[in-house]
Amino acid sequence: MGGQQMNVGPGVAWIVGGGSGIGAAVARELADRGWTVAISGRRAERLDEVAAHNPSIRPYPLDVTDTRAVLATVNAIASDLGRLDLALYGAVAAVGTPPGYYEPEKFAAAFDVNFLGLVRALDPLIEVMGRQGGGQIAVIGSLAGYVGLPRGGAYAASKSALMTLCQTMRVELAPRNILVRLISPGFVKSELTSRNRYRMPMLMETDEAAWRIVDGLVRSARFEIAFPWPMAWMMKAARLLPYRLFFWLSALTLRAR
Ligand SMILES: NC(=O)c1ccc[n+]([C@@H]2O[C@H](COP(=O)([O-])OP(=O)(O)OC[C@H]3O[C@@H](n4cnc5c(N)ncnc54)[C@H](OP(=O)(O)O)[C@@H]3O)[C@@H](O)[C@H]2O)c1
């Protein structure tokens, strides 16, 4: 499966986190390419703003920490729109965890949205996609989840958890014709990054990131869509370093900002 070309025609997509940032830009890009796109998030007014772009975008307000609401939303989309070909999970909780402090409440809040929100959607999605003969589940992780760096906190830890879960699911769900994808962006302009007070190297425009994601999802079956490539390769290389060298370099980044 890895690396092979494919061409997925327009179908029905569901984007969790579709009311802003990367998710909203992906919704617009997919709709412009002929897809019907359901978008979810807590703020109905933000979903309506995105839906105003194209009549093929339909708002489904949802808080992913509510297990029953997640099940009801997946079923409502499948029933209203007839099927569900692509689910893109990109909800993220803006929880800051300062370096050196590991407050359980903050970690729980971050994992509840970033990681468990996806898990809540999985069984319902697998049920719907299994019934229709297959589909795609794509998850927005982050290059921040590749290795544990200072200041990574709950955010990077939750992204690492998403990455390993996607690796597991990729093989486990293949027999059911469900293609699992991982999206690993570097820095992209969004509500999330507008809060960052530090320098963000290679900061990418939101629409550019969305274009790369959509193109990767519809034109190839490869597991990971990672960008920008210089940063992706740097992070991949960091995983191969011996720990002594890795921690020496890592300590430099703590002092750098
Ligand atoms: N921007 C970057 O540099 C970057 C880099 C790597 C990865 N990513 C990932 O890309 C994805 C999109 O992030 P973004 O940068 O575009 O930030 P964003 O604009 O803040 O988008 C996050 C979305 O998550 C939704 N959300 C938060 N809590 C939720 C909840 N409980 N239930 C349902 N939806 C919820 C928010 O909508 P509501 O507040 O209305 O619920 C919002 O639309 C995230 O997974 C993020 O980690 C971003």
The ligand as an ORCA input file, in Angstrom:
! r2SCAN-3c Opt
* xyz 0 1
  N      -0.923     25.158     13.078
  C       0.152     24.422     13.200
  O       1.299     24.901     13.136
  C       0.015     22.941     13.365
  C       1.172     22.156     13.275
  C       1.065     20.794     13.415
  C      -0.166     20.225     13.640
  N      -1.274     21.007     13.726
  C      -2.543     20.357     13.979
  O      -3.493     20.742     13.006
  C      -4.810     20.578     13.562
  C      -5.609     21.850     13.319
  O      -5.050     22.890     14.110
  P      -4.964     24.411     13.663
  O      -3.540     24.802     13.726
  O      -5.712     24.635     12.419
  O      -5.638     25.136     14.928
  P      -7.096     25.703     15.204
  O      -7.468     26.712     14.171
  O      -7.064     26.141     16.619
  O      -8.053     24.439     15.017
  C      -8.378     23.561     16.050
  C      -9.839     23.198     15.930
  O     -10.163     22.245     16.950
  C     -11.502     22.491     17.346
  N     -11.739     21.967     18.687
  C     -11.092     22.295     19.827
  N     -11.646     21.644     20.872
  C     -12.681     20.908     20.372
  C     -13.659     20.060     20.945
  N     -13.686     19.805     22.268
  N     -14.579     19.471     20.134
  C     -14.569     19.714     18.790
  N     -13.670     20.518     18.193
  C     -12.744     21.104     18.967
  C     -11.612     24.024     17.326
  O     -12.959     24.440     17.137
  P     -13.879     24.912     18.397
  O     -13.012     25.738     19.273
  O     -14.982     25.680     17.742
  O     -14.366     23.676     19.042
  C     -10.765     24.390     16.112
  O     -11.557     24.551     14.951
  C      -4.587     20.245     15.036
  O      -4.654     18.861     15.227
  C      -3.171     20.746     15.294
  O      -2.561     20.090     16.383
  C      -1.222     22.347     13.598
*
